[in-house]
Amino acid sequence: MAVYTDIAFDDLGAVVAAYDIGAPRSFKGIAEGVENSNFLLQTDRATYILTLYEKRVRADDLPFFLGLLEHLAHHGIACPLPVRTRAGAQSMMLKDRPAALLSFLDGLSLGRPRAGHCASAGAALAAIHRAGAGFAPRRANSLSLAGWKRLARATLPRADQVETGLAELIASNLAVLEETWPDDLPSGIIHADLFPDNVLFLEDRVSGLIDFYFACDDFYAYDLGVMLNAWCFDPTGRFSRAKAQSLITAYARNRPLSARETAALPTLARGAALRFLLTRLQDWLDHDPSALVRPKDPREFAARLRFHAGVGSASEYGV
């Protein structure tokens, strides 16, 4: 379960006192998410998600994240809406951590999305990019090239403990990406973490988009690179060209890609694979055994990094 910080009955009383949400009926930790502690709170009025922000989410970034959710919801994106406190604040402090109460969205995430689901998710990503264009605050991507270099310095000395040759794989791809990373593509607010567990479906329809806590300013097409990694490999690690084609085609139907964006997709997908390899590697190496969360295996993204490093052009993604 994704719970790093336990919430006792007295703590829940502080939440109920801070918000005008009615009387609590049930409260429990939930398994979704690996960065924060999440709880499902049901009252006699509605159902909510209570999130305590841990690890990589800084309190100074919360106004950006929560303000973005309010902006996107106002522009028709099915995302969680922050519930304001009685005093009008977007968040509160709980157990010495910043916390927010969010509206609950119906739907299920998919363990094995089909090509049609990939198309729906690609269209939803384009909708985020269009809606986010009017959001004025800005936040740099802390997990782009500079962040990768920082993570590499912290993990390379121990990387081969996880997989022989992993340190060389990381170092060599980082060097290539430093030389080839684009510097002038269309950019704006991106999700940066739109994995299948962050997209909710009711039947084949997207019913909700969640976990915007890596949202930032970066290339729109980089978000597609993230999704190529997250949606287009099967459990055996085999890449699905059909899923990639469905994803990109649906996205481009809603937000056309420039020729430069299309040409950059292999590099962007390679960078996204390195990003998730490095963060998973750090979590794997520095795992707190007392945390009720099992870190994800970084070797999955080592294999995806090798795949994208061998892609010669975006046509191999079905473009």
Secondary structure per residue as TSV (DSSP state, phi and psi in degrees):
chain	resnum	aa	ss	phi	psi
A	1	M	-	360.0	143.6
A	2	A	-	-85.1	68.4
A	3	V	-	-130.5	112.0
A	4	Y	S	-96.7	-29.5
A	5	T	S	-123.2	124.3
A	6	D	-	-80.4	146.7
A	7	I	-	-114.9	119.0
A	8	A	-	-89.9	173.3
A	9	F	H	-59.2	-41.6
A	10	D	H	-63.8	-35.9
A	11	D	H	-65.4	-40.5
A	12	L	H	-63.2	-34.5
A	13	G	H	-60.1	-36.0
A	14	A	H	-66.5	-35.0
A	15	V	H	-67.3	-48.0
A	16	V	H	-62.4	-35.2
A	17	A	H	-69.4	-32.3
A	18	A	H	-78.1	-24.7
A	19	Y	S	-119.5	149.6
A	20	D	-	-92.1	77.8
A	21	I	-	-125.5	4.1
A	22	G	-	90.0	-169.2
A	23	A	-	-90.6	138.3
A	24	P	E	-70.7	142.5
A	25	R	E	-113.7	-37.3
A	26	S	E	-154.2	156.8
A	27	F	E	-155.9	127.2
A	28	K	E	-156.8	153.5
A	29	G	E	-70.5	149.7
A	30	I	-	-124.4	160.1
A	31	A	-	-86.6	-17.3
A	32	E	-	-69.5	142.6
A	33	G	-	89.2	149.4
A	34	V	S	-127.7	-5.5
A	35	E	S	-95.0	-27.2
A	36	N	S	-131.5	169.6
A	37	S	E	-92.2	127.3
A	38	N	E	-124.6	140.8
A	39	F	E	-137.1	145.7
A	40	L	E	-99.0	119.8
A	41	L	E	-116.4	121.4
A	42	Q	E	-111.6	130.0
A	43	T	E	-117.2	-178.1
A	44	D	S	-75.4	1.6
A	45	R	S	-111.5	-40.4
A	46	A	-	-165.3	-179.3
A	47	T	E	-114.4	139.6
A	48	Y	E	-135.2	161.4
A	49	I	E	-110.3	124.5
A	50	L	E	-100.7	123.2
A	51	T	E	-118.0	127.8
A	52	L	E	-102.6	128.0
A	53	Y	-	-89.4	122.5
A	54	E	-	-124.1	176.0
A	55	K	T	54.7	-111.0
A	56	R	T	-84.2	-10.9
A	57	V	-	-87.2	116.8
A	58	R	-	-89.6	143.4
A	59	A	G	-57.8	-34.1
A	60	D	G	-65.7	-21.2
A	61	D	G	-88.0	-13.1
A	62	L	H	-59.3	-42.1
A	63	P	H	-57.2	-34.8
A	64	F	H	-66.4	-52.3
A	65	F	H	-62.5	-48.5
A	66	L	H	-71.7	-35.5
A	67	G	H	-64.8	-37.5
A	68	L	H	-63.6	-43.1
A	69	L	H	-60.0	-42.5
A	70	E	H	-63.4	-41.4
A	71	H	H	-64.2	-47.8
A	72	L	H	-64.9	-42.2
A	73	A	H	-61.1	-39.4
A	74	H	H	-64.0	-27.0
A	75	H	T	-101.0	22.6
A	76	G	T	89.0	6.5
A	77	I	-	-83.4	131.2
A	78	A	-	-79.7	83.1
A	79	C	-	-129.5	163.7
A	80	P	-	-62.0	140.6
A	81	L	-	-105.7	121.7
A	82	P	B	-60.7	134.9
A	83	V	-	-88.7	127.3
A	84	R	-	-77.2	145.3
A	85	T	-	-69.9	172.4
A	86	R	T	-58.3	-28.5
A	87	A	T	-88.4	-0.4
A	88	G	S	91.1	7.3
A	89	A	-	-83.0	151.6
A	90	Q	S	-79.4	-21.7
A	91	S	-	-147.6	174.4
A	92	M	E	-145.4	172.1
A	93	M	E	-100.4	134.9
A	94	L	E	-145.5	125.7
A	95	K	T	54.4	40.5
A	96	D	T	64.0	23.4
A	97	R	E	-131.8	146.8
A	98	P	E	-66.7	142.5
A	99	A	E	-141.1	151.6
A	100	A	E	-138.5	149.4
A	101	L	E	-106.4	128.7
A	102	L	E	-125.3	150.4
A	103	S	E	-65.4	151.7
A	104	F	-	-93.5	138.4
A	105	L	-	-112.4	135.0
A	106	D	-	-75.6	148.3
A	107	G	-	135.8	168.6
A	108	L	B	-127.2	141.9
A	109	S	-	-82.9	155.2
A	110	L	-	-108.6	130.0
A	111	G	S	-74.9	-33.1
A	112	R	S	-133.5	77.3
A	113	P	-	-65.2	144.4
A	114	R	-	-91.6	176.2
A	115	A	H	-59.0	-37.9
A	116	G	H	-64.5	-36.9
A	117	H	H	-66.0	-38.3
A	118	C	H	-62.2	-39.3
A	119	A	H	-63.5	-44.9
A	120	S	H	-62.5	-40.1
A	121	A	H	-68.4	-37.6
A	122	G	H	-63.9	-41.0
A	123	A	H	-64.6	-37.7
A	124	A	H	-66.0	-37.4
A	125	L	H	-63.1	-44.0
A	126	A	H	-60.4	-37.2
A	127	A	H	-64.9	-39.1
A	128	I	H	-59.9	-46.3
A	129	H	H	-63.3	-40.7
A	130	R	H	-67.5	-45.5
A	131	A	H	-68.5	-34.8
A	132	G	H	-72.6	-13.6
A	133	A	T	-61.6	-25.7
A	134	G	T	-93.0	6.4
A	135	F	-	-89.9	118.1
A	136	A	-	-74.6	-42.9
A	137	P	-	-59.7	151.9
A	138	R	-	-127.5	149.7
A	139	R	-	-145.0	122.3
A	140	A	B	-68.3	152.6
A	141	N	-	-78.4	106.7
A	142	S	T	-75.6	-8.2
A	143	L	T	-117.8	45.3
A	144	S	S	-106.1	-154.1
A	145	L	H	-50.8	-48.7
A	146	A	H	-62.9	-39.7
A	147	G	H	-67.0	-36.9
A	148	W	H	-63.6	-40.4
A	149	K	H	-64.1	-40.1
A	150	R	H	-63.7	-45.4
A	151	L	H	-65.0	-37.7
A	152	A	H	-63.2	-43.4
A	153	R	H	-59.8	-36.1
A	154	A	H	-77.9	-24.8
A	155	T	H	-113.1	-23.9
A	156	L	H	-56.2	-40.7
A	157	P	H	-60.6	-21.6
A	158	R	H	-114.0	1.9
A	159	A	H	-62.0	-37.9
A	160	D	T	-72.3	-8.0
A	161	Q	T	-68.8	-25.4
A	162	V	T	-89.2	-41.5
A	163	E	S	-156.8	129.9
A	164	T	T	-60.1	129.5
A	165	G	T	88.3	-0.5
A	166	L	H	-67.0	-37.2
A	167	A	H	-62.0	-42.3
A	168	E	H	-67.8	-39.2
A	169	L	H	-59.0	-45.8
A	170	I	H	-66.4	-49.0
A	171	A	H	-62.7	-43.7
A	172	S	H	-68.5	-40.8
A	173	N	H	-71.1	-35.5
A	174	L	H	-62.2	-40.7
A	175	A	H	-63.6	-42.6
A	176	V	H	-64.6	-44.2
A	177	L	H	-66.8	-33.9
A	178	E	H	-61.2	-33.5
A	179	E	H	-82.4	-28.7
A	180	T	H	-112.9	-5.4
A	181	W	-	-63.4	129.7
A	182	P	-	-67.7	158.1
A	183	D	S	-129.0	5.7
A	184	D	-	-150.6	65.2
A	185	L	S	-116.2	156.9
A	186	P	-	-53.7	134.7
A	187	S	E	-140.8	166.2
A	188	G	E	169.5	-155.6
A	189	I	E	-71.9	126.7
A	190	I	E	-123.8	160.4
A	191	H	-	-77.7	-47.1
A	192	A	S	75.5	2.9
A	193	D	-	-156.6	37.3
A	194	L	-	-84.6	69.6
A	195	F	-	-80.2	165.1
A	196	P	G	-55.9	-30.8
A	197	D	G	-76.0	-3.2
A	198	N	G	-106.7	9.5
A	199	V	E	-124.7	123.2
A	200	L	E	-100.6	140.2
A	201	F	E	-123.4	144.6
A	202	L	E	-116.0	109.5
A	203	E	T	57.5	-120.4
A	204	D	T	-103.0	10.2
A	205	R	E	-103.6	134.8
A	206	V	E	-68.1	122.8
A	207	S	E	-109.3	-12.0
A	208	G	E	-170.3	148.4
A	209	L	E	-124.9	126.7
A	210	I	-	-129.3	176.4
A	211	D	-	58.7	69.3
A	212	F	-	-93.6	23.9
A	213	Y	T	-86.1	7.2
A	214	F	T	-114.1	5.2
A	215	A	-	-56.5	144.9
A	216	C	E	-168.6	-177.3
A	217	D	E	-94.3	125.2
A	218	D	E	-166.3	-175.8
A	219	F	E	-65.0	133.7
A	220	Y	H	-57.1	-41.6
A	221	A	H	-68.0	-21.0
A	222	Y	H	-63.7	-36.2
A	223	D	H	-59.7	-36.9
A	224	L	H	-66.0	-38.7
A	225	G	H	-60.6	-39.6
A	226	V	H	-61.1	-45.5
A	227	M	H	-70.2	-31.3
A	228	L	H	-59.8	-37.0
A	229	N	H	-73.7	-38.9
A	230	A	H	-82.2	-30.3
A	231	W	H	-111.0	-17.0
A	232	C	S	-112.6	18.7
A	233	F	B	-121.8	138.2
A	234	D	-	-85.6	175.2
A	235	P	T	-60.4	-20.4
A	236	T	T	-86.4	-3.9
A	237	G	S	92.3	6.1
A	238	R	-	-83.3	134.0
A	239	F	B	-78.4	138.0
A	240	S	-	-106.5	107.7
A	241	R	H	-64.8	-35.2
A	242	A	H	-63.8	-41.8
A	243	K	H	-66.3	-42.4
A	244	A	H	-62.3	-43.1
A	245	Q	H	-63.3	-42.8
A	246	S	H	-62.9	-43.1
A	247	L	H	-62.3	-51.9
A	248	I	H	-68.9	-41.0
A	249	T	H	-62.4	-44.6
A	250	A	H	-66.1	-39.2
A	251	Y	H	-61.7	-50.5
A	252	A	H	-66.3	-25.3
A	253	R	H	-66.5	-29.2
A	254	N	H	-100.4	-23.9
A	255	R	S	-147.9	98.3
A	256	P	-	-57.2	140.6
A	257	L	-	-91.2	138.9
A	258	S	-	-76.0	164.3
A	259	A	H	-61.1	-36.7
A	260	R	H	-67.7	-38.4
A	261	E	H	-63.5	-45.6
A	262	T	H	-61.1	-45.3
A	263	A	H	-63.7	-29.3
A	264	A	H	-83.4	-8.7
A	265	L	H	-55.1	-44.5
A	266	P	H	-59.5	-39.5
A	267	T	H	-67.6	-42.6
A	268	L	H	-66.3	-41.2
A	269	A	H	-66.4	-36.7
A	270	R	H	-63.6	-43.5
A	271	G	H	-63.8	-40.5
A	272	A	H	-63.8	-39.8
A	273	A	H	-62.6	-41.1
A	274	L	H	-64.7	-42.1
A	275	R	H	-56.5	-48.7
A	276	F	H	-75.9	-29.4
A	277	L	H	-59.7	-46.3
A	278	L	H	-69.0	-42.9
A	279	T	H	-69.3	-38.3
A	280	R	H	-66.5	-38.0
A	281	L	H	-63.1	-44.5
A	282	Q	H	-61.8	-43.9
A	283	D	H	-63.7	-36.8
A	284	W	H	-67.1	-44.7
A	285	L	H	-74.0	-33.3
A	286	D	T	-108.8	27.3
A	287	H	-	-64.0	132.8
A	288	D	-	-86.4	111.9
A	289	P	T	-63.8	-16.3
A	290	S	T	-83.8	-13.9
A	291	A	S	-74.0	141.1
A	292	L	S	-85.9	46.9
A	293	V	-	-141.1	134.1
A	294	R	-	-95.5	121.8
A	295	P	-	-65.0	149.8
A	296	K	-	-81.6	147.4
A	297	D	-	-70.3	119.1
A	298	P	T	-69.9	-19.2
A	299	R	H	-64.5	-25.3
A	300	E	H	-57.5	-41.6
A	301	F	H	-85.2	-17.3
A	302	A	H	-63.7	-41.7
A	303	A	H	-65.8	-39.2
A	304	R	H	-69.7	-35.5
A	305	L	H	-62.0	-43.0
A	306	R	H	-61.6	-39.9
A	307	F	H	-61.8	-52.9
A	308	H	H	-65.4	-31.1
A	309	A	H	-63.6	-23.4
A	310	G	T	-94.9	0.4
A	311	V	-	-81.2	125.2
A	312	G	-	-87.7	-30.1
A	313	S	S	-156.6	164.7
A	314	A	G	-65.1	-15.7
A	315	S	G	-61.5	-24.9
A	316	E	G	-72.3	-12.6
A	317	Y	G	-94.1	2.8
A	318	G	T	90.7	10.3
A	319	V	-	-74.6	360.0
